[in-house]
């Protein structure tokens, strides 16, 4: 790729933002008045399409096989659903399935940061996919989370290790029509997930401090895809509400540059800019996309405030033990974990939501897995009717 001039790159960045529906005034992105979730989806559309172009070639040839993991509505029997979580391992068919399902999301799904655990949730009754979730390292600066925990900077530096962020979480159709997004949110907090974390990271040392920590997964965070979210509302286990809304993000990020213009930005920055000073343990080069974009904006004469896209996502937190917050603040030595197995959580979901939902909304039975195709085999076959969020 040729290196763009500052003038041309500046024009291309502004043009890319306008195509997505933004207006830029005095260096700041202006959101449409009274923006809806459909507006947000349109703003993400180019970034989603770019993700499909980049990731698609490695997945497309497997679609005929992978789509068989998706159930027809007639194959779903609500009273016989039996969820099972499977840890995704690199180089397996399940990894391909995870990537394939992620391409259907309404926003571009990242690969997660640093540490990473990925899970698929299957219905053991029919061997079909219910949903998925991926856990990665949390961001360091998240004021709503930090205020809610109530820790000081030293405790945060020491114990952020014990938090993971669900960077993708949800159900696939037709299970999504049966509120199974709530099921996935519940299963992310199960004993089995904590056990997978413990097995993978026991004995490992932190990258910067080179300290070994107890492999306790004490708390999960996640953010909604498009503004407010209903998936995490009213989720209770044994009378305890465990996905708590603690506020909203500031509406900043990088997705609105991930629509074709980012490749130009990256090429320009690698040619003309230098990475910020950082710990040698992190390696060479730029730390992340945000640093690349900030460097570029400053260099071509655009405001750094353009990283604020305006889509404020709701932040949810799930402590995994009754003393999780005290543990993260350094006040106790153990989180006093809840004992929530996949089987127990699944049964509570079935009794609380699934069966009544299936009775009230039987339309899920009409779903055909062909609606899930990303690459129709014949001209005239429609693309999927909806995306997951």
JOZILIN-V464843 format. One record per pair of residues at least 12 apart in sequence whose C-alpha atoms are under 10 Angstrom apart, sorted by the first residue. I is the first residue (numbers start at 0). J is the second residue. Records with the same first field share a line. If there is no record, write none. Layout:
# JOZILIN-V464843
I=J  J
This chain:
# JOZILIN-V464843
0=262  263  266  267
1=263  266  267
2=263  264  265  266  267  268  269  270  271
3=263  264  266  267
4=263  267  299
5=264  267  295  296  298  299  300
6=299  300
7=299
8=260  263  264  267  295  296  299
9=264  295  296  298  299  300  301
10=299
11=259  260  263  264
12=255  256  259  260  261  263  264  296  301  305
13=26  28  260  301  305
14=260
15=45  255  256  257  258  259  260  261
16=28  42  255  256  258  260  305  308
17=42
18=41  42  45
19=38  39  40  41  42  43  44  45  46  255  258
20=38  39  41  42  43
21=42  255  308  309
23=305
25=301  302
26=300  301  302  303  304  305
27=301  302  303  304  305  306  307  308  309
28=302  304  305  306  307  308  309
29=305  307  308  309
30=308  309  310
31=309
34=226  310
35=225  226
36=224  225  226  227  310
37=225
38=225
39=105  106  224  225  226  309  310
40=105  106  224  225  386  388
41=105  106
42=106  254  255  308  310
43=105  106  107  225  254  255  257  258
44=105  106  107  255  258
45=106  107  254  255  256  257  258  259
46=105  106  107  108  253  254  255  256  257  258  259  260
47=102  103  104  105  106  107  108  254  257  258
48=102  106  107  257  258  259
49=107  257  258  259
50=102  106  107  108  109  257  258  259
51=99  101  102  103  107  373
52=259
54=98  99  102
55=98  99  102  373  374
57=95  98  99
58=95  96  98  99  102
59=99  372  373  374
60=374
61=92  95  96  99
62=95  96  99  371  372  373  374  375
63=369  372  374  376
64=92  96
65=92  93  95  96  97  99  100  372
66=96  99  100  127  128  368  369  370  371  372  373
67=126  127  128  368  369
68=96  121  125  126  127  128  129  368
69=100  121  126  127  128  129  130  171  172  173  174  367  368  369  371
70=122  125  126  127  128  129  171  172  173  174  364  366  367  368  369  371
71=127  172  173  174  363  364  365  366  367  368  369  370
72=172  173  174  176  361  362  363  364  365  366  367  368
73=173  363  364  365  366  367
74=124  125  126  127  173  364  366  367
75=122  124  125  127  173  174  363  364
76=122  124  125  354  357  364
77=124  174  177  349  353  354  355  356  357  358
78=349  350  353  354  357
79=122  123  124  125  349
80=121  122  123  124  125  126  129  345  346  349  353
81=120  121  122  123  124  125  126  341  342  345  346  349
82=120  121  122  123  124  126  127  128  129  130  182  183  186  341  342  344  345  346
83=118  119  120  121  122  123  124  126  128  129  186  341  342  345
84=118  119  120  121  122  123  128  129  130  131  132  183  186  187  189  191  192  341
85=117  118  119  120  121  131  191  192
86=116  117  118  119  120  132  133  191  192  195
87=116  117  118  119  131  133
88=116  117  118
89=117
93=117  118  119
94=117  118  119
96=119  128  131
97=117  118  119  128  130  131  132  133
98=110
99=373
100=119  128  130  131  169  170  171  371  386  387
101=130  131  132  133  167  168  169  171  386  387
102=373  386  387
103=171  371  372  373  383  385  386  387  388
104=167  168  169  171  224  385  386  387  388
105=224  225  385  386  387  388
106=167  224  225  254  386  387  388
107=167  224  254  257  258
108=133  166  167  224  254
109=133  135  166  167  254
110=133  134  135  166  167
111=133  134  135  136  137  164  165  166  167
112=134  135  136  137  138  163  164  166  287
113=134  135  136  137  206
114=134  135  136  137  160  163  196  199  200
115=133  134  135  136  163  164  165  166  196  199
116=132  133  134  135  136  163  165  192  195  196  199
117=131  132  133  134  135  165  166  167  192
118=130  131  132  133  134  168  183  187  192
119=131  132  133  168  170  183
120=132  169  170  182  183  186  187
122=174
127=174
128=170  171  172  173  174
129=169  170  171  172  173  174  175  179  180  182  183
130=168  169  170  171  172  174  175  179  180  182  183  184  387
131=167  168  169  170  171  180  183  184  186  187
132=165  166  167  168  169  170  183  184  186  187
133=163  164  165  166  167  168  169  187
134=162  163  164  165  166  167  168  187  192  196  219  220  221
135=162  163  164  165  166  167  219  220
136=159  160  161  162  163  164  165  166  220
137=159  160  161  162  163  164  165  166  219  220  221
138=159  162  163  164
139=155  156  159
141=247  248  249  314
142=245  246  247  248  249
143=244  245  246  247  248  249  314  315  316
144=220  244  245  246  247  248  314  315  316
145=245
146=245
147=244  245  246  316  324
148=245  316  318  323  324  325  326  327  328
149=324  325  327  328
150=324  325  326  327  328  329  330
151=327  328  329
152=328
153=328  329
154=326  327  328  329  330
155=327  328  329
156=208
157=205  208  210  212  327  328  329
158=212  215  217  326  327  328  329
159=217  218  327  328
160=205  212  213  214  215  216  217  218  327
161=196  212  213  214  215  216  217  218  219  323  326  327
162=215  216  217  218  219  220  316  317  318  319  327
163=196  216  217  218  219  220  221
164=218  219  220  221  222  315  316
165=184  187  219  220  221  222  315
166=220  221  222  223  224
167=221  222  223  224  388
168=180  181  183  184  187  221  222  223  224  230  387  388
169=181  182  183  184  230  387  388
170=182  183  184  387  388
171=371  386  387  388
172=363  366  367  368  370  371  385  386  387
173=362  363  364  365  366  367  368  371
174=353  363  366
175=363  387  388
176=353  356  357  360  361  362  363  364  366
177=349  352  353  354  355  356  357  358  359  360  361  362  363
178=229  230  348  352  353  356  357
179=230  348  349  352  353
180=229  230  231  387  388
181=229  230  231  232  233  234  348  352  353
182=230  231  234  341  344  345  346  347  348  349  352  353
183=230  344  345  348
184=221  230  231  234  241  242  317
185=231  234  235  236  241  242  317  339  340  341  344  345  347  348
186=339  340  341  342  343  344  345  348
187=219  317  319  341
188=216  217  218  219  241  242  317  318  319  320  337  338  339  340  341  344
189=319  337  338  339  340  341  342  343  344
190=319  336  337  338  339  340  341
191=339  340  341
192=216  340  341
193=214  215  216  217  218  319  336
194=214  215  216
195=214  216
196=214  215  216
197=213  214  215  216
198=214
199=214
200=212  213  214  215  216
201=213  214  215
202=214
206=278  280  281
207=278  279  280  281
208=280
209=280
213=332  333
215=319  323  333  334  336
216=318  319  320  323  334  336
217=317  318  319  320  321  322  323  324  326  327  333  334  335  336
218=316  317  318  319  320  323  324  327  334
219=241  242  315  316  317  318  319
220=242  243  244  314  315  316  317  318
221=242  244  312  313  314  315  316  317
222=244  246  247  248  311  312  313  314  315  316
223=247  248  311  312  313  314  315  388
224=310  311  312  313  387  388
225=310  311  312  313  388
226=247  248  250  309  310  311  312  313  314
227=244  247  311  312  313  314
228=244  312  313  314  315  388
230=242  388
231=243  244  315  316  317
232=244  315
234=348  351
235=344  347  348  351
236=337  339  343  344  347  348
237=339  344  347
239=321
240=317  318
241=315  316  317  318  319  320
242=314  315  316  317  318
243=314  315  316  317  318
244=313  314  315  316  317
245=313  314  315  316
246=311  312  313  314  315  316
247=310  311  312  313  314  315
248=309  310  311  312  313  314
249=307  308  309  310  311  312  313
250=306  307  308  309  310  311  312  313
251=289  304  305  306  307  308  309  310  311  312
252=288  289  292  305  306  307  308  309  310
253=288  289  290  291  292  293  305  306  307  308
254=288  289  306  308
255=305  306  307  308
256=288  292  305  306  308
257=288
261=288  291  292
263=295
264=288  291  292  293  294  295  296
265=285  288  291  292  294  295
266=291  295
267=291  294  295  298  299
268=285  290  291  292  293  294  295  296  298
269=284  285  291  294  295
271=294  295  298
272=285  291  294  295  297  298
273=285  291  294
274=286  287  290  291  294
275=290  291  294
289=306
292=305  306
293=305  306
318=334  336  337
319=334  335  336  337  338  339
320=333  334  335  336  337  338
321=333  334  335  336  337
322=334  335  336  337
323=335  336  337
368=383
369=381  382  383
370=382  383  384  385
371=383  384  385  386
372=384
